[in-house]
Amino acid sequence: MRVIQASLHRTLPGPAPAGSSHLIHDLLWAHATQAEGLEHIRPRPTEHGLDLFLFVRAHSDASALQQMRTLLTRVDTPIAAHGYTVAGA
């Protein structure tokens, strides 16, 4: 199992709504496919938004990173609708 860290930045002013980390957690699970090998998600609120620790079943770090890039690209629009953007995207 590999761990990939991703950061989501808040795009809306003010603090994140209560429960937003749970919402993002559920959103990622709803869009994940079996091929991406997602095993666990640990969101951590930060001053800029959320850090995500994505535990991934993959043969290498490079594979895990690509699998999570695919997932995060697919959920970009739903994440944006909740006031976040993937850092570096």
C-alpha positions in Angstrom: 0.0 0.0 0.0 1.2 3.5 -0.9 0.2 6.9 0.6 -0.3 9.9 -1.6 -0.9 13.3 -0.1 -3.0 15.8 -1.9 -4.0 19.4 -0.9 -7.3 21.0 -1.5 -7.5 24.8 -1.2 -10.6 26.7 -0.2 -11.8 28.9 -3.0 -14.6 30.6 -1.0 -14.0 33.3 1.6 -14.4 32.4 5.3 -13.9 29.1 7.1 -15.0 25.8 5.7 -18.4 24.7 6.7 -18.7 22.1 9.5 -18.6 18.6 8.0 -16.9 19.6 4.8 -14.1 17.1 5.3 -16.7 14.3 5.6 -18.4 15.6 2.5 -15.1 15.5 0.5 -14.3 12.1 1.9 -17.7 10.7 0.7 -17.4 12.5 -2.7 -14.0 10.8 -3.4 -15.5 7.4 -2.5 -18.5 8.0 -4.7 -16.2 8.6 -7.7 -13.4 6.1 -7.1 -13.2 3.1 -9.3 -11.8 -0.3 -8.4 -8.9 0.2 -10.8 -7.7 3.2 -8.8 -7.0 1.0 -5.8 -8.2 3.5 -3.2 -8.2 1.8 0.2 -8.5 4.6 2.8 -8.9 8.4 2.9 -7.8 10.6 5.8 -8.8 14.3 5.4 -7.1 16.8 7.7 -8.4 20.4 7.9 -5.7 23.0 7.4 -5.7 26.8 7.4 -5.8 26.7 3.5 -8.4 24.0 3.1 -7.8 20.2 3.5 -4.9 17.8 3.2 -5.9 14.4 2.0 -3.9 11.3 2.7 -4.9 8.7 0.2 -4.0 5.1 0.9 -3.7 3.3 -2.5 -3.1 -0.2 -3.6 -0.4 0.1 -6.2 2.8 -1.6 -7.4 4.9 1.6 -7.2 4.8 5.2 -6.0 4.5 6.4 -9.6 1.5 4.1 -10.2 -0.2 5.3 -7.0 0.4 8.9 -7.9 -1.1 8.4 -11.4 -4.1 6.5 -10.0 -4.9 9.4 -7.6 -4.3 12.0 -10.3 -7.0 10.3 -12.4 -9.4 10.3 -9.5 -8.8 13.9 -8.5 -9.1 15.0 -12.1 -12.5 13.2 -12.3 -13.8 14.9 -9.1 -12.4 18.4 -9.9 -15.9 19.8 -10.8 -17.8 18.3 -7.8 -15.0 19.5 -5.5 -15.1 23.0 -7.0 -18.9 23.1 -6.4 -18.1 22.7 -2.7 -15.6 25.5 -2.6 -12.3 23.6 -3.1 -9.7 23.2 -5.8 -6.9 20.7 -6.0 -3.6 22.4 -5.3 -1.3 22.4 -8.3 -4.1 21.5 -10.7 
